[in-house]
Structure formats: C-alpha cells, structure tokens
Amino acid sequence: MAQQKLREAALDLVVRIGEHGGYSHLLIDQAIKKNQFDRRDEALLTEMVYGTIQRKLTLDYYLSHFIDEKKKLQPWVKWLLLLSMYQMIYLDKVPDHAILNEAVDISKKRGHKGISSLVNAVLRNIQRKGLSDIETIEEPARKLSVLTSHPEWLVQRWLSFYGEEITEKMCQANLTHKPMNVRIQPLKITREEAMDSLKLEGLEVEASLFSSQGIIVRSGNVLRTKLFQENLLSVQDQSSMLVGEMLEVEPTMMVLDACSAPGGKTTHIAEKMQNNGAIHAYDLHAKKAKLVTTRAAELELSIIQAKQADSRNLQDFHENESFDRILLDAPCSGLGVLRGKPDIKYHKREEDVHTLATIQFELLESVSPLLKKDGKLLYSTCTVDKEENEQNIERFLQQHPEFEMDSTFTSQLPKELQESAAGLSAYGLQLFPYEYDTDGFFLTRLIRTK
Ligand SMILES: C[S@@+](CC[C@H](N)C(=O)[O-])C[C@H]1O[C@@H](n2cnc3c(N)ncnc32)[C@H](O)[C@@H]1O
C-alpha cells in the first residue's frame, strides 16, 4: 500500500512536470511533505521522477516497438508506462513483477479495464521480448539523441558548436544527478560554522572552489536543516555564485541588476558589498520583482530596491553613466540546467533560442549606456549555446567600440577554471555540466573604456 502511494505520487509528478514543466525539486519536495515519505522513499521518489523525465526520449523509443505510435494514449497512461519502464530498466531496487502489479493496480484505479489490460500487456511484452538495440541506429546525431534523450535538433546544434566529444560528454552528464549547492549569508555566519552545523545534522558537505561562500551538499536534504530555515543559507548553483564573485563589487558602489528575479545573484552581490551601497534590481514581471524584495528582507539586506520594469527601457528611469557595475543575467533557453530541470529539453524549440538571443542583444544594447566610464558589465546565462553567449558578445563588441573585454577577467577566475575549463574563449567562459559538477553556464565581463 505504501509502495502504491509512492508510485502514485511519482506518477502525478511526472505527468505534472512532463506535460507542463515546473521547478522539479520544489514539486518533489511538496509531495514528500504532503505524503510524509521517509528518507528512503524520498530518495526513491526523486530518482523515479527525475530518471523518467530525464530519459523520456529513450523510453519513448523502446515503447514505440511495443505500441502502435498512432494509438492515442491519455497522458497519464503514457507516463505510467514510461515510469514503470524506467524502473524495470534502470533500477534494480524493485523486482519487475512488483512494478508490473503496481502499474496495473494504479491503472485499474484511475482508468478502466481496457487501460489496465493494455498496461499489463505492454509491460509483460517488454519483459518477455526485451528492448530494441539503440546501437543499430545508424545516423550519429539520431543515435546520440535516443541514447541520451536529448531532442535531435539540440544534439545537431551542440555538435555544430562544440564537436562530438564535448556534446557526448554533455549529453551523458545531463543524465546524472547534480549535487545541490548553497551559499552562506556571510554577514551572519562563516562557512566553517555553517559546514560544522550541517555535518552535525547528518549532511555530507564540501567547500566550493568557486566561491568562498559556497558549500556543495553531497548528501542529505539541506532544505530541512535549521540553517536553511533560519535564512542563513540560500540555494544557488556554484556556477551562478561565480557571477557575484566576478562582478568585482565593493561597498558603496551603485549597481544595476537588470534581470534580477528571484534574486539569487542580487542578494549575493549585496552580501559581497557588505550591505553598503545601492543595488537597483529590475524584473519584467511585478510578481517576480516582489520575490527579490522578499528574499532581500529574509536575508536582511537593505540596499536592494527591486522594481518591475522592462530593462530595455531603463533609460527612462536612470541617467546614462550612473552605475559602477551592471549585471545582465539574461533570460535564456536554460539548456545548461537540464540536470535540475530535465523537462526543459522537451519544451524548448530552436526558434526559442533565436528569439531569446535577440532579446538578450536588445537588453545588452539598452543597459550598456547606463554604465560609467571604467565601469564593468557582467553578462551571464544558464545556457550552453553560442548564439546566446559568445556570438552575442562578439556582435555587441563589434558594434560598441566604447566597450572591450575586461582583460583581467580570466586571471581572476578560480585557478582550476583558468587551467582547464574547456569553454574558455576570447569572449568569456562557457562552463559545461560535465566539468565541475555545476550547471552549464556562461559568464563574461566587459569594461567601458570610453
Ligand atoms: C535568468 S533569470 C534571472 C535570475 C536571477 N538573476 C537570479 O540569479 O536569481 C532572468 C530573469 O529575467 C527576467 N526578464 C526577462 N525579460 C526581461 C526584460 N526585458 N526586462 C527585465 N527582466 C526581464 C525574467 O523574468 C527572469 O526572472
């Protein structure tokens, strides 16, 4: 019975996330709280949900050999089959007959006899006949697409930008688990104190090499810890912490954060400024701008003023050359965060990437006049795509002779990155998710020289 409750929760989650997207870790956490699952069930639920969504295209390929593709299945029936197949193929914790019986029970409860017979027949056939061999697919991009469950257009695009080796490693890495990272509030606690406290609560933690405020959580649920609940920690990927580190802020500066919600980087920057100076934070959506205000209050950071605005129009509110630093953490395709939000790869289209690259360029053009001479502009995205990253920067520099690449950028990166990051180029740093167990992330820093 308890196992059925767990699988029903897993089914609800894969249908919700797979069909409509969403913050997977938050939705999973809500389900865990609501159902009061214990630690073991919590781990199994997380694995089933992420795994099924992460491997959807591979599972679809296997399933297509057992069911007529023209047969229109209700979304929950399709997801129930994929969820069950994921467990049969990739998990050895539960015997196949138990997975099958539970799938049939759930389909009886939610559907009718016809559906449960179909679920039973498909899963039994898979068990009996085995899976078709993906290696027999001849076309390399199609094979990698099916093998690692990334849409073919994306594999083709990455192959053309980064070549076979990086693309393969990236696609494989996107199927693995990424550790959660947190950032301490340094005005209230030191990293050593925080790590000691987390260890006492049974977590396995490690110091981040990317930020003196960063902690990598190797095991345990940090969201349930005392420190997290007391707002001494913020969840933030190490790659994203690099932004706050590399913006080179100092107390008393005037800083613009043009795309700020939910405020992860804004609050980090305020911490780096020791809550002294001013940060003007904007976001296109009023509700999201409010999240920045709320988070700043929770962390007791008073220098952040968050407002709603389209940052392409900020010249209406600020004089040219008013800011010492500008952060443009641009809206992007999110192709660097597929480990945490695996549904993104199925919902994004190539046209979306072109549209986003245009918006990013417009944002760069419209915020850049607001920077003071000798001021610095940091551009970042959580995506792996040259059109949104290097090509945008190259084009901007060609059209704006008053800006240059900041020549001190590379030498200020953590040593490990300077020495071996595969994506370090003349236009900035592209982090790939397989390199340092981070999200795929791009950042670069420009300086206004005229
Ligand atoms: C990558 S997210 C920012 C994440 C944020 N910097 C953080 O670290 O928490 C990009 C944000 O840009 C906002 N955005 C999109 N278009 C915008 C525009 N034209 N002007 C201002 N904000 C925009 C989105 O609503 C989204 O919240």
The ligand as a MOL file (V3000), in Angstrom:
LIG
                    3D

  0  0  0     0  0            999 V3000
M  V30 BEGIN CTAB
M  V30 COUNTS 27 29 0 0 0
M  V30 BEGIN ATOM
M  V30 1 C 17.9700 34.1120 -15.6230 0
M  V30 2 S 16.6190 34.8270 -14.8580 0 CHG=1
M  V30 3 C 17.3920 35.8160 -13.6260 0
M  V30 4 C 17.8620 35.0580 -12.4230 0
M  V30 5 C 18.3640 35.9810 -11.3360 0
M  V30 6 N 19.4140 36.8410 -11.7940 0
M  V30 7 C 18.8480 35.2090 -10.1380 0
M  V30 8 O 20.0360 34.9620 -10.0060 0
M  V30 9 O 18.0180 34.8560 -9.2960 0 CHG=-1
M  V30 10 C 16.1320 36.0380 -15.9880 0
M  V30 11 C 15.0440 36.9700 -15.4860 0
M  V30 12 O 14.8870 38.0000 -16.4560 0
M  V30 13 C 13.5450 38.4300 -16.4340 0
M  V30 14 N 13.3280 39.1570 -17.7040 0
M  V30 15 C 13.0300 38.6710 -18.9240 0
M  V30 16 N 12.9620 39.6730 -19.8280 0
M  V30 17 C 13.2010 40.8200 -19.1620 0
M  V30 18 C 13.2360 42.2000 -19.5320 0
M  V30 19 N 13.0120 42.5780 -20.7830 0
M  V30 20 N 13.4990 43.1000 -18.5710 0
M  V30 21 C 13.7140 42.7210 -17.2860 0
M  V30 22 N 13.6870 41.4330 -16.8860 0
M  V30 23 C 13.4420 40.5070 -17.8030 0
M  V30 24 C 12.7700 37.1420 -16.2590 0
M  V30 25 O 11.5010 37.4040 -15.7180 0
M  V30 26 C 13.6770 36.3410 -15.3170 0
M  V30 27 O 13.2420 36.4820 -13.9980 0
M  V30 END ATOM
M  V30 BEGIN BOND
M  V30 1 1 1 2
M  V30 2 1 2 3
M  V30 3 1 2 10
M  V30 4 1 3 4
M  V30 5 1 4 5
M  V30 6 1 5 6
M  V30 7 1 5 7
M  V30 8 2 7 8
M  V30 9 1 7 9
M  V30 10 1 10 11
M  V30 11 1 11 12
M  V30 12 1 11 26
M  V30 13 1 12 13
M  V30 14 1 13 14
M  V30 15 1 13 24
M  V30 16 1 14 15
M  V30 17 1 14 23
M  V30 18 2 15 16
M  V30 19 1 16 17
M  V30 20 1 17 18
M  V30 21 2 17 23
M  V30 22 1 18 19
M  V30 23 2 18 20
M  V30 24 1 20 21
M  V30 25 2 21 22
M  V30 26 1 22 23
M  V30 27 1 24 25
M  V30 28 1 24 26
M  V30 29 1 26 27
M  V30 END BOND
M  V30 END CTAB
M  END
